[in-house]
Amino acid sequence: MTLKLLHFADAHIDIANYGRHDPQTGLPVRVLDFLRSLDEIVDTAIGEKVDLVLFAGDAYKDRNPAPTFQREWGRRIMRLSKARIPTLLLVGNHDLSPSLGRAHALEEFNTLEIPYVRVLAKPELLGPKDLWNLPLQVIALPWVARSQMLASGNVTATEESEIYAELEKRLAALLDDFLEEADPNLPIVLMAHASVQGAMYGGERSVMLGSDLVLSPGLVKNTQFDYVALGHIHKAQDVNKDSYPPVVYPGSIEHVDFGEAQDEKRFVVVNLAKGETTYAWRNLDHVRSFIDLPRVALDKPEGVMKKIMAALPAKPKMKDAIVRMTIDYPRELEPYIDEAALREAAAGTFEFHLVKRPQVEARLRIPEDRHVGELSPYELLGIYWDSAHLAGKEQAALKQLAKEVIEDNPAKD
């Protein structure tokens, strides 16, 4: 028997680090972007009548979401519940409080006992009786924090790397126990919110990732699994490509920062069968574009704006996109950059980030065999003009002007 699953992760629906608010809903427009992708995922699950939805962690950006964002997430999960589509919600690092004993961000679904929804907040093996009588098994591995590890006691390691090595050793033993207990005739899915060694990160990993427990490939590529549903890394990928089982990060459902500008945003539809699982990527259709332009390097005043304008994409490509342009230039070229004209040219963007990086002038170098007090004003000015790379004609004109100023204002004893 083949089961149809839908796997997604890293929704982070309350990230609103760019743009404005929508006047009708009062929500940040970027939050609406994330919710639109979430709606597309829920619509697919309902429209294709999948047997099970796997959410592999990180509903929000932190464990203290505003009530408004909890409402919006809850509305989407309730749609799945009302459609009688079983849904597993794995607790990720952004859903979990760093303080022991405090509720995680998905706690209300357990507290209210929402039909067809189950929250996975601890390592456990689920069988058909736990999964609405579906013929499969799920091993849950939610985010395990270092503080939890230390609080559990019996930790002999002191260095962070040693603590994580000990944690992985314990998890490996736990997975072995679960696999030994599992029914060998039913397919097994591993759900984990963690980093796997060898997985590729996006360009800017600092926004969403901190100090990680990194699982070894052998831990997740065990052929006793029929599908490994991962969350935490925002770049969609199969860590075990062309081998069995599929070990899949679907990635985040929207671009979080410019480090993800080149990434396709996706979710996964899985055809689960014992020893014969296949899957298909589904691209999210309405993801807002991030465009991180190649740096523009200026070196002379001639044609400054022409060079900058040429680096901008065509207006249709920039429309409604979040665009970043970085300009490197000598400080003396600052007056040649017409920022107002540049922003007018980028007026069709959702948001335009102009990053101006004037070069720090090198310290003036006095000849090694001379002291500054020994140099005449003309010699000092000549050293400065050379450091500013002024042309010979410009230096000659300035030297004449300096001579007039100095001679008209002789130094007094």
C-alpha positions in Angstrom: 0.0 0.0 0.0 1.2 3.5 -0.9 0.5 6.5 1.3 0.6 10.1 0.0 2.4 12.5 2.4 3.1 16.2 2.3 6.2 17.4 3.9 7.2 21.1 4.7 9.1 22.9 7.3 10.5 26.3 8.5 7.4 28.4 8.0 8.6 31.3 10.2 5.3 33.1 9.4 6.0 36.1 11.6 9.3 37.3 10.0 8.7 40.8 8.8 12.2 42.2 8.3 11.4 44.1 5.1 8.6 46.3 3.8 5.4 47.9 5.0 2.1 47.0 6.5 -1.0 46.0 4.6 -3.7 48.7 5.2 -6.6 46.2 5.0 -5.4 43.5 7.4 -2.9 45.5 9.4 -0.4 42.7 9.0 3.1 43.3 7.6 3.1 42.6 3.9 6.0 40.2 4.3 4.0 38.2 6.8 1.3 38.0 4.2 3.9 36.6 1.8 4.7 33.7 4.2 1.0 33.1 4.8 0.3 32.9 1.1 2.9 30.2 0.8 1.4 28.4 3.7 -2.1 28.6 2.1 -0.7 27.1 -1.0 0.7 24.1 1.0 -2.6 23.7 2.9 -4.6 24.0 -0.4 -2.5 21.2 -1.9 -2.9 18.9 1.0 -6.7 19.3 1.0 -7.1 19.4 -2.8 -5.0 16.2 -3.3 -6.4 14.5 -0.2 -3.0 13.5 1.2 -3.0 10.9 3.9 -0.7 12.7 6.3 1.0 16.2 6.6 4.5 16.3 8.1 5.6 19.7 9.4 9.3 19.4 10.4 9.5 22.4 12.8 9.8 26.2 13.2 6.3 27.7 12.8 7.5 31.1 14.0 10.7 33.1 14.3 10.8 32.6 18.1 8.8 30.9 20.9 6.9 34.0 21.8 4.7 34.8 18.7 2.2 37.6 19.0 -1.4 36.4 19.3 -2.2 37.7 15.8 0.4 35.4 14.3 -0.8 32.5 16.5 -4.3 33.1 15.1 -3.1 33.1 11.5 -1.0 29.9 12.0 -4.0 28.3 13.9 -6.4 29.1 11.1 -4.3 27.2 8.5 -3.8 24.2 10.8 -7.5 24.1 11.7 -8.3 23.9 7.9 -6.4 20.7 7.8 -8.2 19.5 10.9 -11.6 20.2 9.6 -10.7 18.5 6.3 -9.8 15.4 8.5 -6.2 15.4 7.2 -3.9 14.0 9.9 -1.1 16.4 10.7 2.1 16.0 12.7 3.7 19.2 14.1 7.4 18.7 15.1 8.8 21.2 17.6 11.8 23.1 16.2 14.5 25.3 17.8 12.5 28.5 17.2 9.4 26.9 18.7 11.2 25.9 21.9 11.9 28.0 25.0 15.5 28.1 26.2 14.0 27.9 29.8 13.2 24.4 31.0 9.6 23.8 31.9 8.2 26.6 29.8 5.6 25.9 27.1 6.7 25.7 23.4 5.1 27.7 20.7 2.9 24.8 19.5 1.6 23.8 22.9 -2.0 25.0 22.4 -2.7 22.2 19.8 -2.0 19.6 22.5 -3.8 21.5 25.2 -6.9 21.9 23.2 -6.7 18.4 21.7 -7.4 19.5 18.2 -8.7 16.6 16.1 -6.3 15.1 13.5 -3.4 17.2 14.9 -0.6 15.9 17.0 2.4 17.8 18.3 5.8 16.0 18.6 7.7 17.6 21.4 9.9 14.6 22.5 11.7 11.7 20.9 9.2 8.9 20.4 8.1 6.1 18.1 4.6 6.4 16.8 2.7 3.4 15.4 -0.6 3.1 13.5 -2.6 3.4 16.8 -1.0 6.8 17.4 -1.4 7.9 13.7 -5.1 7.6 13.1 -4.7 3.9 12.1 -2.5 4.8 9.1 -0.3 1.9 8.1 3.1 3.5 8.9 5.4 4.3 11.7 7.0 7.7 12.6 10.1 8.3 14.7 10.1 11.8 16.0 13.3 13.7 16.8 12.4 17.3 17.7 15.0 19.9 18.4 17.2 18.9 21.3 18.8 21.9 23.0 22.1 21.8 24.7 20.5 23.0 28.0 18.1 20.0 27.9 21.1 17.7 27.5 22.9 19.2 30.5 19.7 19.2 32.6 19.2 15.5 32.0 22.2 14.8 34.1 25.0 12.2 33.6 26.9 14.4 31.3 30.6 14.0 31.7 31.8 16.2 28.8 32.6 19.9 29.4 33.6 21.2 26.0 30.7 22.1 23.7 31.9 19.8 20.9 32.2 16.9 23.4 28.7 17.6 24.7 27.2 17.5 21.2 29.2 14.3 20.4 27.8 12.7 23.6 24.3 13.9 22.6 24.6 12.3 19.2 25.8 9.1 20.7 22.7 9.0 22.9 20.4 9.8 20.0 21.9 7.0 17.9 21.3 4.6 20.7 17.7 5.8 21.0 17.1 5.4 17.3 18.5 1.9 17.4 16.0 1.1 20.2 13.1 2.6 18.2 14.1 0.6 15.1 14.4 -2.6 17.1 10.9 -2.0 18.5 9.3 -1.0 15.1 7.3 -3.4 12.9 9.6 -4.4 10.0 6.6 -4.9 7.7 5.5 -1.2 7.9 7.3 1.8 6.3 9.2 4.0 8.8 9.5 7.8 8.6 12.1 9.7 10.6 11.1 13.3 11.3 13.9 15.4 12.7 14.6 19.1 13.2 18.4 19.2 13.1 21.5 19.8 10.9 23.0 16.9 9.0 26.6 16.8 8.2 27.1 17.6 4.5 23.9 19.6 4.0 24.3 22.9 2.2 23.3 26.1 3.8 22.2 29.3 2.1 24.6 32.3 1.9 23.4 34.0 5.1 23.0 31.3 7.7 23.3 33.6 10.7 19.7 34.8 10.7 18.1 31.4 11.5 20.9 29.2 12.9 22.9 29.2 16.0 25.1 26.6 17.6 24.0 23.3 16.2 24.0 19.6 17.0 25.2 18.2 13.7 24.0 14.7 13.0 26.3 12.3 11.2 25.1 11.1 7.7 25.0 7.5 8.9 22.4 8.3 11.5 19.8 9.5 9.0 20.7 7.4 5.9 19.8 4.1 7.6 18.1 2.0 5.0 15.6 0.9 7.6 14.0 4.3 7.1 11.7 4.8 4.1 11.7 8.6 4.2 13.5 11.1 6.4 11.6 14.4 6.8 14.0 17.1 7.9 13.6 20.7 9.0 16.0 23.5 10.1 18.1 24.2 7.0 16.4 26.6 4.7 17.9 25.4 1.4 15.8 22.6 -0.3 17.9 19.5 -0.9 18.1 15.8 -0.7 21.1 14.9 1.5 21.0 11.4 0.2 20.3 12.1 -3.5 20.1 9.1 -5.8 20.3 6.7 -2.8 17.7 5.2 -0.5 16.1 6.5 1.7 15.4 10.1 0.6 16.8 12.4 3.3 15.0 15.7 2.5 15.1 19.3 3.6 12.1 21.0 1.9 13.6 24.4 2.9 11.8 27.5 4.2 8.5 28.4 2.6 9.6 32.0 1.7 12.9 33.8 1.3 14.1 34.9 4.7 17.1 37.0 3.7 19.4 37.7 0.7 21.4 34.6 1.5 18.4 32.7 0.1 18.0 34.9 -3.0 18.9 32.1 -5.4 17.0 29.3 -3.7 13.8 27.8 -5.1 11.1 27.7 -2.4 9.4 24.3 -2.2 7.5 21.6 -0.3 7.5 17.9 -1.0 4.8 15.4 -1.9 5.9 11.8 -0.9 4.6 8.5 -2.2 5.5 6.3 0.8 5.9 2.5 0.4 8.0 0.0 2.2 11.4 0.0 0.4 10.0 1.9 -2.6 9.3 5.5 -1.5 9.5 8.2 -4.1 8.9 12.0 -3.8 8.4 15.1 -6.0 9.4 18.7 -5.4 6.6 21.2 -5.6 7.7 24.8 -6.2 5.7 27.5 -4.4 4.3 29.7 -7.1 4.0 33.1 -5.5 7.2 33.6 -3.6 8.5 37.2 -3.6 11.8 37.7 -5.4 15.0 38.7 -3.7 17.6 40.2 -6.1 21.1 40.7 -4.7 22.9 42.5 -7.5 26.7 42.1 -8.2 28.7 44.8 -6.5 29.4 47.9 -8.5 33.0 49.2 -8.1 33.6 52.8 -9.0 37.1 54.1 -9.7 36.8 57.4 -11.5 34.3 60.3 -11.7 33.5 59.9 -15.4 30.3 57.9 -16.1 29.5 57.1 -12.4 25.7 57.2 -12.8 25.8 55.5 -16.2 27.7 52.6 -14.7 25.4 52.3 -11.7 22.2 52.5 -13.7 23.5 49.8 -16.1 23.8 47.4 -13.1 20.1 47.6 -12.4 17.9 44.9 -13.9 15.0 45.7 -16.3 12.0 47.3 -14.5 9.7 44.2 -15.1 12.2 42.0 -13.3 12.5 44.4 -10.4 8.8 44.9 -10.0 7.6 44.0 -6.4 11.0 42.4 -5.7 13.3 43.1 -2.7 16.5 44.4 -4.3 19.9 45.1 -2.8 22.6 47.1 -4.6 26.1 47.5 -3.1 28.4 50.2 -4.4 32.2 50.4 -3.6 33.9 53.7 -4.3 36.6 56.1 -3.3 35.2 58.6 -0.8 35.9 61.5 -3.2 33.3 60.1 -5.7 30.5 60.5 -3.2 29.1 63.7 -4.9 28.8 62.0 -8.2 26.3 59.4 -6.9 22.8 60.7 -7.4 20.9 58.6 -4.9 17.5 60.3 -5.7 17.8 59.3 -9.4 18.8 55.8 -8.5 15.8 55.3 -6.1 13.5 56.8 -8.8 14.8 54.2 -11.3 14.1 51.4 -8.7 10.6 52.8 -7.8 8.8 49.6 -8.9 10.5 47.5 -6.3 8.9 46.3 -3.1 11.9 47.5 -1.2 15.3 48.9 -2.5 18.4 48.5 -0.3 21.3 50.8 -1.3 24.5 49.9 0.5 27.1 52.5 -0.1 30.7 51.5 0.9 33.1 54.4 0.6 36.7 53.1 0.7 38.7 54.2 3.8 41.5 56.3 2.7 44.9 54.9 3.3 47.1 56.7 5.9 49.4 59.2 4.3 52.9 57.9 4.2 55.8 60.2 5.0 59.2 59.2 3.5 61.1 57.0 6.0 64.1 59.4 6.1 62.0 62.5 6.8 60.0 63.9 9.7 56.8 65.7 9.2 58.2 68.8 10.8 60.9 68.9 8.1 58.4 69.0 5.2 57.3 72.2 3.7 53.5 72.9 3.2 54.0 72.3 -0.5 55.6 68.9 0.1 52.8 67.9 2.5 50.1 69.0 0.1 51.9 67.0 -2.7 51.8 63.8 -0.6 48.1 64.3 0.0 47.3 65.0 -3.6 49.2 61.9 -4.6 47.2 59.8 -2.2 44.0 61.2 -3.7 45.2 60.1 -7.2 44.8 63.6 -8.6 45.9 64.1 -12.2 48.9 66.3 -13.0 46.9 69.2 -14.3 44.7 69.2 -11.2 47.7 69.1 -8.9 49.3 72.0 -10.8 46.2 74.1 -10.5 45.9 73.4 -6.8 49.6 74.0 -6.2 49.2 77.5 -7.8 46.2 78.2 -5.6 48.0 77.0 -2.5 50.9 79.2 -3.3 48.6 82.2 -3.6 46.9 81.4 -0.3 50.2 80.7 1.6 52.0 83.8 0.3 49.0 86.1 1.0 48.9 84.7 4.6 52.6 84.3 5.7 53.2 82.5 9.0 53.8 84.7 11.9 56.8 84.1 14.2 
